[in-house]
C-alpha cells in the first residue's frame, strides 16, 4: 500500500492533529475522503451507534481514502462501555426538590412508581452517593438501598425522559465496565484493521489491564486509549496512563462527575502526565459544538482550540460536529486554520523544555531534539519499527517536524495522531540497500539542501534498537 506523499515542511506543517467522528453526516466515501483531505488525521467510530456492517464499510472507505490521498490515518474504535441509563417509560417525569423517588432494574413507573434503570446498581451504591440524571440536569443523593431498589432524594429538580444517562461521581463500578456488547465489538475490531480502542468509563488501572488481556487473546495489535470521564479515574491519573497507550480528556461526562470548574485543571494534569510518559493525549467534547448548526464558531470555541495547542496536546477531537452536524468538513477546516495560526504565533517565543534523562531511550530523544534545534534542522528523521522512537521524540515537544519511517503499516497509521509526526512506509527489504536519508530524497520526501538529524539503529526494523544519531545534508 502506497501511503507516501511529499512532505510540506513550511509554515503549513500541522503539529497538533485532528480526530473527526464518523456519523450520519459523514457516512459516505466522499465525506470521509473530504474529512481526511481537510486535515483529519484520525477517524473515530462510535460503537454506541450503528451496526458492524456499517462500521466495516466505513473502515473500508477510510483505508481507501487514505491510500488515494497518500496519507496515513488512525482508526479509533470507541467502545460504548457501561453506559448507565434510565429504562423505558412513556412521557416526561417531573421530579421536585426534596422529593424521594425510587429507582429499580425492573421498575414500572405507571404501575408502581419505580423509575426503571437498565443496570442493577444496588450492589454498587451506598447511602450518601450522588446520582445525576440527564446530563446532570437532575441531581440526587442516595438515601438507602434495599430490596433491589434505590431511594433517591432529589436535590435539584427537573424533567427526565426515557433512556437518559446516569452519572455516579462517588461510585466505583470496579471491574465491571467491559460489557458483552464491548466484547463483541472488540472481536469485530480485531479482524477489521483497528488502530486504537478508546475505553469508556474507566475507573481504575485494572480496567485497562482487563481490556489489554482481551486484545491479546484476540491477537489484536490495537492500542488502548483511556477516556478520563469518571471521578474515580482522575484519582489515579499517572498509574492509569502508565498502563494505557494514550489518554483522552472526555470533558462531557467528566464535567458531571466532578465540579465543572475542576475540569480545566484536570485537563492540564492529564495532558502533562501523558506527555511525560510519551503517550498521545486527546482533548474531546464540544470544541466546535456551535458548528453543528452554524457555519461559524464562537470566540470561546476558537480560544478553546488555541489554548489546547498552547498546552501542546497531540490531538483535538470533533464529535457531533462531524458525526451529525450540518458543516462537518468546514469544522475540520476551521480547526486546522486555528491550529496553524496558533502554532505559527507561538513559534517566535517557542522554548525547548528541560528534561531529566531517565534512561538511554529518553537520553537519545533529548539529544536528537537539542541537536536539531541548535543546527536549525529542517526535520528530525526517526527510523522506527514499533513507533516508540517517534513517540519519545514527539514527547519532547520540539517544533522541528518529525519524519517517522517504518516498515510496518499499523505503526505508520498509529503515528498519524502523534504530535508533530508525519509517518512514511518503507519496504523492509530496502532498509539495508539504501541509506535512510537517501531513500527520503529518492522518494521526494526531502529535498537537496535539507539539513536533518536522524535517529536509527544498528538493526533496522527491529524494535528497541535505536542507538545512533546522525546529521545529514541532503545531496544529489
Secondary structure, DSSP 8 states (H G I E B T S, - for coil): ---------STT---SEEEEEESGGG-SHHHHHHHHHHT--EEEEETTSS-HHHHHHHHHHHHHHHHHHT---EEEEE------BB---SSEEEE-TT-EEEEETT--HHHH-EEEBSS--TTT--TT-EEEETTTTEEEEEEEEETTEEEEEEEE-EEEETT-BEE-TT---TTTTS-HHHHHHHHHHHTTT--EEEE-S--SHHHHHHHHHHHHHTT---EEEEEE-SHHHHTTHHHHHHHSSEEEEEHHHHHHHS-GGGHHHHHHHHHHHHHHTT-EEEEES-SSGGGGT-SS--HHHHHHHHHHHHTT-SEEEESHHHHT-S-HHHHHHHHHHHHHHHHHHHHTT---------SHHHHHHHHHHHHHHHTT-SEEEEE-SSSHHHHHHHTTT-SS-EEEEES-HHHHHHGGGSTTEEEEE--GGGTTTS-HHHHHHHTTSS-TT-EEEEEEESSTT-TT-EEEEEEEE---
